[in-house]
Amino acid sequence: MFSHMMVGSNDLDRSKTFYDALFAAIGGKPGVVDPKGRLVYANKGATFMVTKPIDGAPATAGNGCTIGFAVDGPEQAKAWHEAGVTHGGTAVEDPPGEREGGAVTLYLAYLRDPDGNKLCALHRVS
């Protein structure tokens, strides 16, 4: 359904430090800068991008938006969360852990990136 996800940033160097650490924690590679100056991350067939807004206005986080990252298990989610907090992110929601959602058990870890974008690492336990 989706081709890519993109978030805005007011400081691409700060974002690169943060997202490089986040993706390294789940087996990804450092971001590359494309010809338009955007950070591009490719992992497991998905593309995630970070850019300064093209309209010149400051980047802001979407209120009510969350971008989810699939991870291979609880340990990877914990490493992702720790990498994010260590590199300028903020822990939000409950601490990383299992959540019951009807017939499904999920392991979730939530962060806000340095620009306030809400992110979630998700592993389907059952």
N, C-alpha and C positions, 0 to 999 in steps of 0.2 A: 504494500500500500504506500509506503513512504520511500522517497528516493534519498533523502538526507534530512538532517536537523542542523539548524544554525542558531547560534546565540550571538548577541552583541556584546562588545567589550569596549571599555574606555581606555584600556591599557593592554595591548596585545602581548607585550613582553611578560607582564605579570600573568596573563592568561596562559601563555605558552608554558611557563614554569608549572602552573597549577595543572593544566590538562596533560602535559607530558608525564607528570608523576601519576596522575589518575589512570591514564591508559597503560603505563608501564605496569601498574599493579594488577592489571587484568590481561597482561600478555601483549599489549599493543605497542606500537612504535611511536617515537616522537612525531609531533606534527610537522608538516612542511608548509612553507609559505608559497601560495600560488601567485601567478602574475598580477592578481588584483590586490595582493597584500593580505589575503585571508589565511588563517591557520586551517589546515585540512588534516583530519585524522581518519584513517581507514582501518577498520577492524572487523573481521568476520563478515565481510560483504556489506557492511554499513559505512556510511560517511557522516562525520560530524564536523561542523565548521564553526569557526569563531571569527567575527569581523567587527570592524567599526561600522556603525550605521552609515549607509550611503547618503542619507539626507543631511549629514553633518551634525545632527542633533545628538545629545548624549545618549549612550546605551542605557536602557532600563530593563529590569527583570519583568517578565510577564506575571502579573498577579493571578494566581490560580493555575499557573503552568508548572508542570513537572516533566523533565526529560528522563526517561528510564533507560538504564544500561543493563543488558543481560549479562550475568556473570555465571561462572561454572559451579559455584558452591559458596557456602558460608565463609570459608577461609578467604576466598577471593573477594567477597563483599567486604569483609573486615579490612583486608589490605587496601582495597580501593578507598574505603572511608578514611583510614588512617593516613594514606597518602594525600588525600584531599585536605584534611585538617592540618597536616604538617606543612602543606604548601599554599596556605592562604585561604582555604575554605572554612566554612563554619558548619559544625554539626547542628542539625535541626531535627524536629520530630522526636520520637522515642529513640533510645540507643539502638544500634544495629541488633537485629534479632528476628525471631520467627513471629509471624502474625497469622492468625486464623482468619480465613475469609470464606466462610461457608464450607464447601467441600474441598477447598484448596488451602494448603499451608505454604506461605511465602516467607523467604528470608529477605528482609529489606534493610537498607542503610541509606539514610538521607543526608544530603549536604546542600549548602548554598555555595556557589563559586564566588570568587572575589568581587564579581559584579552583581551578585544577588540572585543569579539564576538557580532555580531549585532542581536538584539532580537526585536520582535514586538508583542504587544498585539493587537488582532483583534476581533472586534465584527461586525457582519453583521447586519446593521440597516434595510436594505431593499434589 
